[in-house]
């Protein structure tokens, strides 16, 4: 992972946290709608729940920062999937091909990136309130990682690993 820009203040950390949480809430809703459209109600329900957790966290962050001057964060800095006019076709293709397992894997990687981000802020911050806030946010992201890991473990990859199947078959013949 490349070295991130140093976060130097509580307002700056809040701005990044809001961008991360807003993206997560939006993507989880999008994943929920896609899974519902595909008839996978169990995973759709999971993603709706995760979207609700993220939306509640956004609300809490917005409340905590009311009246605080926050720096602007570039739109798309924390995007899970490419968006925008040039990538719209690619985005649509990703959704047509995405299995529940794939969606969970994307979510897991995004949650892990968020956790690493807050861990790095904690490790590099010199300001005690900034360190404490980053630690709290890292712990919350650790909870998110655990939720998605559990969901991913409960939803095995539907693709068949033919190489593994053939290797097991050959190993059985060799006995």
Residue pairs with C-beta under 8 A, 6 or more apart in sequence:
1 116
4 117
4 120
6 124
7 13
7 16
7 121
7 124
7 125
7 130
7 134
8 127
8 130
9 127
9 130
10 127
10 129
10 130
10 133
11 65
11 68
11 69
11 70
11 71
12 70
12 71
13 121
13 130
13 133
13 134
13 137
14 61
14 64
14 65
14 68
14 70
14 133
15 70
15 71
15 72
15 73
16 73
16 78
16 117
17 61
17 118
17 137
18 58
18 61
18 62
18 65
18 70
18 73
19 73
19 77
19 78
20 78
20 114
20 117
21 54
21 57
21 58
21 61
22 58
23 78
23 79
23 80
23 110
24 50
24 51
24 54
24 80
24 107
24 110
24 111
24 114
24 144
25 51
25 54
25 55
25 58
27 80
27 81
27 106
27 107
27 110
28 47
28 48
28 50
28 51
28 54
28 107
29 47
29 48
29 51
30 95
31 43
31 47
31 103
31 106
31 107
32 44
32 45
32 47
32 48
32 51
33 44
34 95
34 98
34 103
35 41
35 43
35 44
35 47
35 100
35 103
36 44
38 100
40 100
43 100
43 103
43 104
43 151
43 155
46 151
47 103
47 107
50 107
50 144
50 147
50 148
53 144
53 147
57 140
76 83
76 84
78 114
80 106
80 107
80 110
81 91
81 94
81 106
82 90
82 91
83 91
98 106
99 157
99 158
99 159
100 155
101 152
101 155
101 156
101 157
101 158
104 148
104 151
104 152
104 155
105 152
107 148
108 145
108 148
108 149
108 152
111 141
111 144
111 145
111 148
112 145
114 141
114 144
115 138
115 141
115 142
115 144
115 145
118 134
118 135
118 137
118 138
118 141
119 134
119 138
121 130
121 134
121 137
121 138
122 131
122 134
122 135
122 138
125 131
125 134
